[in-house]
């Protein structure tokens, strides 16, 4: 059967049946692409050796660099003291 005849047969089906066919095709191709993606990831993981990765990252040097970074500190605000002063002012004004 030619593809155009098959396509016309599908077009003549009810909307629900066309949607089922459409989603079945989408899921089928999605699964195929997912399988290829997983195989590709497995190959890439097998290519990289653990020693090579640790050499590239250089963990001890990286740890020293992280320790030498300046520490971020939030300056302490005197919010509590200011609130106490405002409460005293409020009490005094009443």
SVG drawing of the C-alpha trace seen along z (x, -y; Angstrom):
<svg xmlns="http://www.w3.org/2000/svg" viewBox="-15 -62 62 64">
<polyline fill="none" stroke="black" stroke-width="0.4" points="0.0,0.0 1.3,-3.4 2.1,-5.9 -0.5,-8.4 -3.3,-5.8 -2.3,-4.8 -2.2,-8.5 -5.7,-9.1 -7.0,-6.0 -5.6,-7.5 -7.2,-10.9 -10.6,-9.3 -10.4,-7.8 -12.1,-9.4 -10.2,-12.1 -9.6,-9.8 -8.1,-7.1 -5.9,-9.6 -4.6,-11.0 -3.9,-7.4 -1.9,-6.7 -0.1,-10.1 0.9,-9.6 2.0,-6.0 4.3,-7.1 5.7,-9.9 6.3,-7.5 7.9,-5.0 10.4,-7.5 11.0,-9.0 12.0,-5.5 14.3,-4.9 16.0,-8.3 16.2,-7.6 17.9,-4.2 20.5,-5.9 21.1,-8.6 21.7,-6.1 24.1,-4.1 26.0,-7.3 26.3,-8.2 27.6,-4.7 30.2,-5.0 31.3,-8.4 31.6,-7.2 33.7,-4.2 36.0,-6.4 36.9,-8.5 39.2,-6.8 38.9,-7.8 42.6,-8.6 42.3,-11.0 39.4,-12.8 41.1,-13.2 44.2,-14.5 42.2,-17.0 40.3,-18.2 43.3,-18.1 41.4,-17.7 44.1,-18.7 44.9,-21.9 41.2,-22.7 40.6,-22.2 43.5,-24.6 42.0,-27.2 38.6,-26.9 40.1,-27.4 42.0,-30.4 38.8,-32.2 37.7,-35.1 34.8,-34.2 31.6,-36.0 30.2,-37.5 27.0,-39.4 27.6,-42.5 25.8,-42.5 23.1,-45.0 21.8,-46.6 18.2,-45.8 17.4,-44.5 18.9,-47.5 17.0,-49.8 13.8,-48.0 14.3,-48.3 14.9,-52.0 11.8,-52.4 9.7,-50.6 11.0,-52.8 10.2,-55.9 6.8,-54.6 6.2,-53.9 7.5,-57.4 5.3,-59.1 2.2,-57.4"/>
</svg>
